[in-house]
Amino acid sequence: MRRILPVVLSLAALAACSGDSDELVAQDVLGDIPWSAPETAHYRLLHDDDTKGSGELKIVMQDGALMLAQTFDIPDQQISDAIQVEADALNLRPKVVQRTIDGPEGKRDCTATYAGNDVTVQQQAKDENRKDQLTVPAQHYDSWSDLFLWRTLKFFEDEELKYVDVLTCSLTKPDLLPVVLKVKSREEVTVPAGTFQAWRLEIRSGGRTQKAWYADNAARTLVRYDNGDLVFELESLS
């Protein structure tokens, strides 16, 4: 059985596994920012209804910069994963991405630095030290900010949007990915944090579809996320 963590914690990691049929549409899809920093959302991670670990999505302002952080812990596999995106607070354009994966095979560090029309990705592990560069379109988002970006959508039924993700720090070479978002409906969702009326969003990229449920309230909190391998369920918000 393949290891869970490296392939399921981002849309980009899944998209990289299969060919894309959608065209690249580089456009701005950011809506209104719904959060107030600092904010931390705590999740349990499920696989086939079994709890496999825990995760946090954290938003902070640090020295005037917006930091979008994700941390995950999978005890059975002795794996921890920490990702932080420094982004423009107004438009979520990425500046720097840092990721550290620690597990039985050792530690892997990755830094992606955006400058002008390029992103440079440097990855370092016990037996590997590599540097890749990719030209990016003017309108783009980093794949590691997706769960935050989707919160900003103006949710209404049958809304469809397309944009370009930049795949960085995913154990593969950087790449550009087409993403298609479609708002399906409002549904009642029950998670450890309570019962919510939530918008169900379907995300297509790389021939696979994922689902995310965002609370139908001013905060647009992510209450549930199913990426096909793991399900995130909100436990608490602080």
C-alpha positions in Angstrom: 0.0 0.0 0.0 1.4 3.4 -0.9 2.3 5.9 1.8 -0.7 8.2 2.5 0.8 11.5 3.3 2.9 12.7 0.3 0.1 12.1 -2.2 -3.0 13.3 -0.4 -2.4 16.5 1.5 -2.8 18.8 -1.5 -4.7 19.0 -4.7 -1.5 19.4 -6.6 0.0 16.2 -5.4 -3.0 14.3 -6.8 -3.0 16.2 -10.0 0.5 15.4 -10.7 -0.3 11.7 -10.8 -2.3 11.8 -14.0 -2.6 13.7 -17.3 -4.6 16.9 -17.5 -7.3 17.4 -20.1 -8.4 20.9 -19.0 -6.8 23.9 -20.6 -4.7 26.3 -18.5 -6.8 29.4 -17.7 -4.8 32.0 -15.8 -7.3 34.3 -14.1 -8.0 35.8 -10.8 -10.7 33.9 -8.8 -10.1 35.4 -5.4 -13.3 36.8 -3.7 -13.6 38.5 -0.3 -11.2 37.5 2.5 -13.5 36.0 5.2 -11.0 35.3 8.0 -9.5 37.4 10.8 -6.0 36.5 11.7 -4.8 34.8 13.9 -6.9 31.7 13.3 -6.3 28.0 13.8 -8.6 25.2 12.7 -8.0 21.7 14.1 -9.0 18.6 12.1 -9.1 14.9 12.4 -7.9 12.9 9.4 -9.9 9.8 8.4 -9.2 7.0 6.0 -12.1 4.5 5.5 -13.7 6.0 8.7 -10.6 5.2 10.7 -8.7 8.1 12.3 -5.2 8.2 10.9 -4.0 11.5 12.3 -4.5 15.2 12.9 -4.1 18.4 11.1 -4.1 22.2 11.5 -4.8 25.0 9.2 -3.4 28.3 10.6 -3.6 31.9 9.4 -1.3 34.5 11.0 0.0 38.0 10.1 3.8 38.1 10.6 5.8 41.3 10.1 3.0 42.5 7.7 3.0 39.3 5.7 0.2 36.8 5.5 1.2 33.3 6.5 -0.9 30.3 5.6 0.3 27.2 7.4 -0.7 23.6 7.4 0.7 20.9 9.8 -0.2 17.2 9.7 0.8 14.3 11.9 0.3 10.6 10.9 1.4 8.6 14.0 1.0 5.1 12.5 3.4 6.0 9.7 5.6 8.2 11.9 5.2 11.1 9.5 4.9 14.8 10.1 4.4 17.4 7.4 4.6 21.2 7.8 3.9 23.7 5.1 3.9 27.4 5.2 3.0 29.8 2.4 3.9 33.5 2.7 1.5 35.3 0.4 0.3 38.8 -0.4 -2.5 39.6 2.1 -4.6 41.3 -0.6 -4.5 38.9 -3.5 -2.9 35.7 -2.1 -0.1 35.8 -4.7 2.6 33.5 -3.3 6.0 34.8 -2.3 7.7 31.9 -0.5 6.7 28.3 0.3 8.5 26.2 2.9 7.8 22.6 3.5 9.4 20.0 5.8 8.4 16.3 5.8 9.9 14.1 8.5 9.4 10.3 8.5 11.1 6.9 8.6 13.0 7.7 5.4 14.4 10.9 6.9 13.7 14.6 6.5 13.0 16.5 3.3 13.1 20.2 3.2 11.8 22.3 0.3 11.7 26.0 -0.4 9.9 27.6 -3.3 10.7 31.3 -4.0 8.7 33.4 -6.4 10.4 36.3 -8.2 9.0 38.1 -11.2 7.7 35.5 -13.7 9.5 32.6 -12.2 9.5 30.3 -9.2 12.6 28.5 -8.0 12.2 25.3 -6.0 15.0 23.9 -3.9 14.6 20.4 -2.3 17.1 18.8 0.0 17.0 15.3 1.5 19.6 12.8 2.7 20.5 11.5 -0.8 19.2 14.4 -2.9 19.8 18.1 -3.4 18.1 19.6 -6.4 17.0 22.9 -7.8 14.2 23.5 -10.4 12.9 26.7 -12.0 9.5 27.3 -13.7 8.0 30.3 -15.5 4.6 31.2 -14.1 1.7 33.3 -15.6 0.8 36.7 -14.2 -2.3 35.3 -12.6 -1.5 32.3 -10.5 -1.8 30.7 -7.0 0.4 28.2 -5.2 -1.2 24.8 -4.7 -0.4 24.9 -1.0 -2.8 27.9 -0.5 -5.8 26.2 -2.2 -7.7 25.3 0.9 -7.5 29.0 2.0 -8.2 30.4 -1.5 -11.4 28.4 -1.9 -12.8 30.0 1.3 -13.0 33.4 -0.5 -15.3 32.3 -3.3 -18.7 33.9 -3.8 -20.6 30.7 -3.2 -23.8 30.2 -5.3 -25.2 27.1 -6.9 -23.6 26.0 -10.2 -20.9 28.7 -10.0 -17.8 27.5 -12.0 -14.4 29.0 -12.0 -11.0 28.1 -13.5 -7.5 29.1 -12.6 -3.8 28.1 -12.7 -2.1 26.4 -9.7 1.6 26.3 -9.4 2.7 22.9 -8.1 5.6 23.4 -5.7 7.2 21.3 -2.9 5.4 18.1 -3.8 8.3 15.7 -4.3 8.2 16.2 -8.1 9.3 18.9 -10.4 7.3 22.2 -10.3 4.5 22.4 -12.8 1.5 24.4 -13.8 -1.9 22.8 -13.2 -5.4 23.7 -14.5 -8.0 23.7 -11.7 -11.8 23.8 -12.2 -14.0 24.7 -9.3 -17.8 24.1 -9.3 -20.2 24.9 -6.5 -22.8 22.2 -6.3 -25.2 22.8 -3.5 -25.8 23.6 0.2 -25.8 20.6 2.5 -26.0 19.8 6.2 -22.7 18.5 7.4 -22.0 17.0 10.8 -18.4 16.9 12.1 -16.9 16.8 15.6 -17.2 20.6 15.8 -20.9 20.5 15.3 -23.5 20.5 12.5 -23.2 23.1 9.8 -25.0 24.3 6.7 -22.2 24.2 4.1 -21.6 24.7 0.5 -20.2 21.7 -1.3 -17.4 22.5 -3.7 -16.1 20.1 -6.3 -12.5 20.5 -7.4 -11.2 18.9 -10.6 -7.6 18.7 -11.6 -5.5 16.0 -13.1 -8.4 13.8 -14.0 -9.5 13.5 -10.3 -12.2 15.2 -8.4 -12.1 16.3 -4.7 -14.8 17.7 -2.5 -14.7 20.5 0.1 -17.5 21.8 2.3 -17.3 25.4 3.5 -19.7 26.7 6.2 -22.4 28.9 4.9 -21.6 31.8 7.2 -19.4 34.9 7.2 -16.2 33.0 8.2 -16.6 30.3 5.4 -14.7 27.8 7.6 -13.6 24.6 5.9 -15.6 22.0 7.8 -15.0 18.9 5.7 -12.6 18.0 2.9 -12.4 14.7 1.0 -9.5 14.4 -1.4 -10.1 10.8 -2.3 -7.7 9.3 0.2 -8.1 11.3 3.4 -11.1 13.1 4.8 -10.6 16.1 7.0 -13.3 16.9 9.6 -13.3 20.0 11.7 -12.8 19.4 15.4 -12.4 23.0 16.8 -11.6 26.5 15.8 -9.5 29.0 17.8 
